[in-house]
Amino acid sequence: MEILTQVHEKNLVAWAKDRPEVVVFSGDLTGSTEIALFKQHYPDRFFSLGMAEQNMMSFAGGMARDGFTPFVHTFAVFMYRRALDQIEMSIAYPNLRVRMFGFLPGITTPGGVSHQAINDIGVLRTLPNMTILETGDATDVESVLDVTQAVEGPVYVRMVRKDIPRLFPAAERMQLGKARILSRGSDIALVTAGICTEEALRATTLLAAKGVSISHIHVTTHKPFGDPAVAQQLACARRAVITMENHTTIGGLGSEVAEMMAENGIGTPLVRLGLRDTYAHGASREYLMREYGLDAISLVHAVEQALDERLEIDEHELAKVRLSEFSGQMQLEAL
């Protein structure tokens, strides 16, 4: 498994070289959101707005009206929670080309409730004109800038950072509105996004070895959510559809899939793995994924329940198929 570091920071500098309209905003988290290198290379196109997220979003809307394309960077929770009114009125309502990069989504931070964006998709999905993307590996991060470039209105991106795996070949780039079909099967349709895809991949190989036929779908576009290939895979599942997300089960991927199933008349039982109407506490990502049922063994248990069958897969077996190691390192700003 290839592990890459600071992928967004390096990619953004190269990508923006011949795009003078691209300006980058920092909410006093320059190092933590991988834009220090952009500041170094293009100081005239870098703006530090400090810990004033509402002002930053209004500022971005103003610059977008003047023909610039602002790339706003901060922790996800500070973006949508503190500045929602400004996002709505200054960016979404006038349908402006502002790109919002939210880092540390969900339980990827040990900072506890104040830092964990556990319902950002659910909130922002209700905004007219808003496109919502989520990255899950290095290939997603490398290609997300091209995806945002093709969108005329505002875009919100859930970003992974620092040391991240490459789960998908570099040539298989993210596409707007299209999911990746990682495997095809007839028993279970498994739909994952973000960091949950890597965790799910630890289990799917062992599940397949036990005779479970699984369609595994990796979602990168939360809105618009209408890929017919996804609906087709959901309809083929005989026993259950399972969603797995780094978000509450209300309003995010589980809700998106439920809506698609209802609209397409798919009556298969739906199991949603995610935070169940609760806030998370502060701890390591590995601990929180286990505590809130977002790890590989939780997926195995969900499949067993759906099939009403014991598959005799334990955590020791799953530990042997760790795709990438949790670094255990935390930046000060994440606390």
C-alpha atoms as one frame of an Amber mdcrd trajectory, in Angstrom:
protein
   0.000   0.000   0.000   1.451   3.334  -1.101   1.242   6.069   1.550   1.626
   9.691   0.482   1.960  12.825   2.584   0.828  16.450   2.136  -0.895  15.483
  -1.117  -3.217  18.481  -1.315  -0.462  20.987  -0.579   1.775  19.790  -3.399
  -1.076  19.269  -5.837  -2.608  22.710  -5.262   0.658  24.537  -5.997   1.151
  22.722  -9.320  -2.520  22.912 -10.315  -2.894  26.655  -9.634   0.302  27.676
 -11.469  -1.467  28.724 -14.677  -4.758  29.707 -13.030  -4.189  33.270 -11.785
  -7.855  33.595 -10.835  -7.393  31.039  -8.047  -6.871  32.658  -4.645  -6.453
  30.778  -1.371  -7.919  31.769   1.995  -6.735  30.584   5.395  -8.747  30.703
   8.604  -5.587  30.904  10.745  -4.904  27.209  10.074  -2.403  27.480   7.229
  -0.159  24.583   8.250  -3.036  22.400   9.370  -4.874  22.693   6.053  -1.865
  22.169   3.788  -1.655  25.610   2.162   1.692  26.877   3.506   3.402  25.886
   0.273   0.853  27.867  -1.740   1.551  30.896   0.449   5.261  30.478  -0.234
   4.861  30.180  -4.013   2.045  32.682  -4.611   2.049  35.211  -1.749  -0.004
  37.723  -3.754  -2.819  35.178  -4.088  -2.858  34.096  -0.447  -5.091  35.738
   2.171  -5.070  35.000   5.892  -8.419  36.018   7.326  -7.713  34.898  10.884
 -10.220  33.280  13.208 -13.118  35.157  11.604 -14.856  32.519   9.508 -18.021
  34.539   8.904 -15.987  37.393   7.466 -13.898  34.945   5.444 -16.963  33.488
   3.709 -18.383  36.934   2.907 -14.944  38.007   1.642 -14.862  34.921  -0.594
 -18.269  35.765  -2.015 -17.129  39.284  -2.808 -13.985  38.134  -4.604 -15.972
  35.539  -6.558 -18.221  38.336  -7.816 -15.088  40.057  -9.149 -14.042  37.035
 -11.193 -11.717  35.262  -8.776 -12.157  31.669  -7.624 -11.562  31.577  -3.845
 -10.352  28.312  -2.316 -11.301  28.605   1.353  -9.449  26.384   3.836 -10.251
  25.681   7.465 -11.437  22.846   9.668 -14.794  21.581   8.452 -16.554  22.298
  11.721 -15.520  25.973  11.689 -16.753  26.341   8.122 -20.347  25.194   8.181
 -21.150  25.627  11.867 -19.837  29.137  12.451 -20.452  30.682   9.050 -23.611
  29.005   7.758 -25.531  32.242   7.246 -22.665  33.758   5.264 -22.302  30.569
   3.188 -25.993  30.716   2.370 -26.414  34.424   1.686 -23.004  35.395   0.283
 -22.144  32.241  -1.669 -24.938  29.688  -2.204 -27.806  32.105  -2.899 -25.906
  34.018  -5.625 -24.457  30.678  -6.833 -20.830  31.805  -6.830 -17.657  29.880
  -7.694 -16.282  29.434  -4.169 -14.548  26.194  -3.170 -14.694  25.324   0.526
 -12.198  22.752   1.790 -13.211  21.363   5.176 -10.488  19.411   6.956 -10.881
  16.959   9.872 -14.425  15.864   8.996 -16.290  13.617  11.405 -14.163  11.700
  13.890 -10.801  12.191  12.165  -9.797  14.561  14.984  -9.242  13.850  18.693
 -10.520  17.351  19.504 -13.964  16.250  20.650 -17.306  17.916  19.995 -15.930
  21.403  19.293 -13.775  20.126  16.420 -15.781  17.226  14.982 -17.916  17.988
  11.920 -20.316  15.096  12.292 -23.326  16.559  10.442 -21.807  18.868   7.830
 -23.104  16.880   4.857 -26.597  16.798   6.342 -26.613  20.564   6.877 -25.016
  21.667   3.611 -26.915  19.172   1.470 -30.057  21.222   2.104 -28.536  24.357
   0.544 -29.668  25.048  -3.032 -26.815  25.271  -5.578 -24.335  23.521  -3.268
 -22.199  20.640  -4.593 -20.697  18.326  -1.944 -17.661  16.083  -2.453 -15.660
  13.824  -0.146 -12.128  12.488  -0.554 -11.079   9.068   0.682  -7.569   8.504
  -0.631  -4.637  10.162  -2.409  -6.158   9.697  -5.863  -9.323  11.467  -4.752
  -7.280  14.354  -3.343  -5.173  14.630  -6.496  -8.226  14.814  -8.754 -10.723
  16.793  -6.664  -9.433  20.162  -7.906 -10.310  19.278 -11.502 -13.750  18.163
 -10.369 -14.426  21.440  -8.590 -13.198  23.395 -11.614 -16.060  21.995 -13.705
 -18.753  23.204 -11.267 -20.146  26.690 -11.868 -21.549  27.155  -8.363 -20.162
  26.641  -4.842 -18.467  23.396  -3.804 -17.858  21.971  -0.334 -15.141  19.308
  -0.052 -14.527  16.994   2.902 -10.746  16.608   2.878  -8.331  14.016   4.206
  -4.828  15.240   5.010  -1.260  14.361   6.012  -0.335  10.672   5.506  -3.008
   9.086   3.320  -3.125   5.827   1.343  -3.581   5.404  -2.368  -6.498   2.995
  -2.601  -7.247   3.588  -6.287  -4.900   3.804  -9.281  -3.783   7.354 -10.036
  -5.332   7.117 -13.498  -8.787   6.315 -12.078  -9.610   9.868 -11.100 -12.636
  11.147  -9.238 -15.589  12.090 -11.444 -18.430  14.394 -10.511 -21.628  12.498
  -9.782 -20.103   9.075 -10.409 -19.242   6.483  -7.775 -16.501   3.869  -7.995
 -17.792   0.289  -8.177 -15.051  -1.635  -6.371 -16.714  -5.049  -6.580 -19.986
  -6.519  -7.797 -22.146  -9.052  -6.005 -25.674 -10.145  -5.267 -25.969 -10.625
  -1.474 -24.969  -7.236  -0.039 -24.611  -3.763  -1.528 -22.084  -1.874   0.598
 -21.864   1.894   0.126 -18.967   3.730   1.786 -17.350   7.162   1.644 -14.263
   8.929   2.960 -12.143   7.104   5.526 -14.747   4.344   5.848 -13.846   2.919
   2.449 -10.351   1.933   3.565 -11.768   0.365   6.724 -14.426  -1.524   4.756
 -11.801  -2.899   2.355 -10.177  -4.640   5.310 -13.363  -6.682   5.747 -14.612
  -7.234   2.210 -11.775  -9.569   1.200 -12.425 -11.832   4.190 -16.177 -11.661
   3.643 -15.763 -12.696   0.016 -13.574 -15.609   1.140 -16.481 -16.729   3.332
 -18.762 -16.806   0.300 -20.501 -13.459   0.759 -21.211 -11.810  -2.601 -20.729
  -8.051  -2.157 -21.127  -5.012  -4.346 -18.844  -2.366  -2.836 -19.443   1.231
  -3.907 -17.159   4.156  -3.008 -19.001   7.492  -3.076 -17.214  10.799  -3.654
 -20.192  12.989  -4.692 -22.801  13.462  -1.971 -24.685  16.095  -3.934 -25.844
  15.659  -6.626 -26.456  12.034  -5.635 -28.053  10.264  -8.569 -25.570   7.934
 -10.242 -27.704   5.289 -12.026 -24.891   2.759 -11.582 -25.339   3.039  -7.807
 -29.100   2.515  -8.057 -28.457  -0.546 -10.217 -26.117  -2.081  -7.640 -28.586
  -1.365  -4.822 -31.354  -3.077  -6.760 -29.204  -6.201  -7.249 -28.678  -6.779
  -3.511 -30.892  -9.667  -2.366 -30.238  -9.545   1.383 -29.329  -5.990   2.468
 -27.913  -2.593   1.628 -25.326  -1.332   4.134 -23.996   2.220   4.316 -20.877
   3.158   6.272 -20.027   6.815   6.885 -17.887   9.125   9.010 -20.970  11.203
   9.843 -24.253  10.854  11.666 -26.682   8.392  10.125 -29.087  11.315   9.722
 -28.700  13.481   6.640 -25.517  12.009   5.179 -24.697   8.970   3.062 -27.275
   6.748   4.758 -30.011   9.271   4.029 -28.831   9.742   0.446 -29.008   6.002
  -0.176 -32.401   5.724   1.552 -33.775   8.459  -0.697 -32.398   6.758  -3.801
 -33.886   3.424  -2.763 -37.302   4.978  -2.099 -37.294   6.897  -5.379 -36.372
   3.755  -7.322 -38.751   1.416  -5.501 -35.978  -0.701  -3.968 -37.363  -2.539
  -0.943 -34.209  -4.255   0.335 -33.503  -3.788   4.085 -31.148  -0.874   4.756
 -28.534  -0.884   7.543 -26.797   2.436   8.299 -23.439   2.407  10.093 -22.396
   5.787  11.469 -22.836   7.997  14.506 -26.309   7.274  15.820 -27.792  10.605
  16.931 -24.882  11.255  19.263 -21.855  13.478  19.651 -18.467  11.776  19.815
 -15.877  12.312  22.512 -12.205  13.051  22.046  -9.863  10.146  21.313  -7.744
   8.698  18.518  -9.338   8.005  15.168  -8.772   4.261  15.550 -10.461   4.214
  18.956 -13.405   6.336  17.808 -14.030   4.175  14.744 -14.227   1.144  16.995
 -16.271   2.900  19.690 -18.918   4.177  17.270 -19.142   1.148  15.004 -17.255
   2.429  11.963 -14.532  -0.220  11.890 -14.147  -3.428   9.945 -15.474  -5.730
  12.674 -18.633  -3.622  12.969 -19.181  -4.128   9.257 -18.680  -7.872   9.648
 -21.290  -7.941  12.422 -23.731  -5.965  10.254 -23.271  -8.451   7.400 -23.756
 -11.391   9.767 -26.976  -9.882  11.049 -28.232  -9.226   7.527 -27.483 -12.801
   6.474 -28.534 -14.294   9.829 -25.335 -16.305   9.765 -22.120 -16.461  11.791
 -19.110 -16.025   9.528 -16.402 -16.787  12.102 -14.325 -13.684  11.338 -12.653
 -12.108  14.342 -10.641  -8.966  14.980  -7.353 -10.880  14.903  -7.978 -11.877
  11.290  -8.939  -8.310  10.399  -5.788  -6.967  12.030  -3.752  -8.946   9.507
  -5.288  -7.035   6.595  -4.570  -3.524   7.839  -4.176  -1.488   4.641  -2.325
   1.445   6.159  -1.178   2.170   9.658  -2.651   4.893  11.820   0.292   7.194
  12.443  -0.799   8.067  15.967   0.605  11.546  15.416  -1.612  14.562  16.084
  -0.940  18.168  15.206  -1.395  20.692  17.982  -4.147  22.490  16.063  -6.192
  19.285  15.955  -6.531  19.229  19.735
